[in-house]
Amino acid sequence: MAGNDLEIAMDEIFEETSTASPNLTGGVARKQSARLRELFARPGALRIVGAHNPLGARLAERAGFDGVWSSGLEVSASQGLPDTDLMTMTDLLAVAGSMAAAVDIPVVADCDAGYGNALNVMHMIRRYEAAGVAAVCIEDKRFPKVNSFIPGRQVLESVEVFAAKVAAAKAAQRDPNLMVIARTEALIAGWGMDEALTRADAYAAAGADAILIHAKGSSPEPVLEFLDRWSGQLPVVVVPTTYHTITFDELAEAGAKLVIYANHGLRAGITAVSEVFEAILDEGRTTGIEARIAPLATVFDLQGMDRIKESEARFVPAPTAPHAAVVLPAPPGPPDVRPAVDGRVGALRARGVQTVLIPVGTAGHDAEAVAATDPGGHCRVVVVGGTEPPEDGTLHRLLTESADIATAGDSLAALSGPAYSALREVAGKRIADGQPDTALHALIGDLADTGWTAVDVTAARAGSTTAGADA
């Protein structure tokens, strides 16, 4: 085999064939990454805040932050896991992508050490680009990393290896606006300021778009020293988690371009939720904490229910209500009427009519029963009087008839929803005239006299049968 037989372009190796990349050619990915580039090009510093789900991202957007930090610590903690690279790239990508889809402000993804070597980083870049993330941040610790604020193992990758990761990230990107932020942990690992500056220079030379200098002491002095001594032309990102006494304006004045408040939403949530849970257990009710928690209206608003309702009104046809039936009480007197009611209900159920209403307290008076019964907005209402179950074929014809009023003898009818509403008005008039016992067929007659169309399905059936015999 010739030596060059194995020389395959990296673009071929990492060519994505997934159809799950709709944002890559002009959607959310380009929009958010271009927006972040614009923000970096403006005078002054930027503020972004950590989140671990789309709800948190929307809260950050509403609060007025310039962007969202898809925090590895927050996402891990939300799953009850330590921030030690236990979660996979796929796990963290799903969260970052869901946040990018939920907000208009840029999402900057904490991608730990890049999930492996330079080849893993190239794959990661393509996937995060496709998910709509505006920037990725990778750190120069050896995979698997440990959270920077956990004492103990903080092992750095060599400068050469990590610089190659940065170069690989830039080579893999397709969106020219995507930013790659190179994070040095030299101060975290105790390697000193000179090492931090050397690494920043190397990562800048490898093509990084910004440098993140991380520190874990309570004093901001090491970060301020870095900002003062580093001569590179790239913007610098800082994370004042532990040196929180310094203000945003002071960091901006010292030269920081981006300030990340990385995990404060998570920590605030832990405190607030714990206090509310304790209060519920102590007080045995929620009255005391209702004023301190968000009302459901706020939750619905954050979920975007107004947009859902608007889209539903525009694009989702109103559902047609199923058929309903009103079973009129049997006339008073023997024999026992309950089996007759059961039989009529059973016949309706067999034909698929699930909403069956049985008026009570109407003494077997049809007008009273009709006036008292409102089946709601159903498309067709069957009214069943008498004592015998209706024949299935007759029910079928009544339910499929398009006329506003369809009858089958004196004690069985089906009406359109509006026609049944009008029938209730007719019944009300009869009751007002002192005739609560007016029978169904008389009520139907009153309604037909007002201009509603009526069809006798038994007569229509007999006519079609006769015509068939003559033919």
Buried (B, 14 or more C-beta within 10 A) or exposed (E): EEEEEEEEEEEEEBEBEEEEBEBBEEBBBBBBBBBBBEBBEEEEBBBBBBBBBBBBBBBBBEEEBBBBBBBBBBBBBBEEEBBBBEBEBEEBBBBBBBBBBBBEBBBBBBBBBBBBBBBBBBBBBBBBBBBBBBBBBBBBBBBBBBBBBEEEEBEBBEBEEBBBBBBBBBBBBBBEBBBBBBBBBBBBBEBEBEBBBBBBBBBBEBBBBBBBBBBBEEEBEBBBBBBEEBEBEBBBBBBBBBBEEBEBEEBBEBBBBBBBBBBBBBBEBEEEEEEBEEBEEEEEEEEEBEEEEEEEEEEEBBEBEEEEEEEEEEEEEEEEBEBBBBBBBBBEEEEEBEEBBEBBBEBBEEBEBEBBBBBEEBEBBBBBBBBBBBBEEBEBBBBBBBBBBBEEEBBEBBBEBEBBBBBBBEBBBBBBBEBBBBBBBBBBBBBEEEBBBBBBBBBBBBBBEEEBEBBBBBEBBEEEEEEEEEE
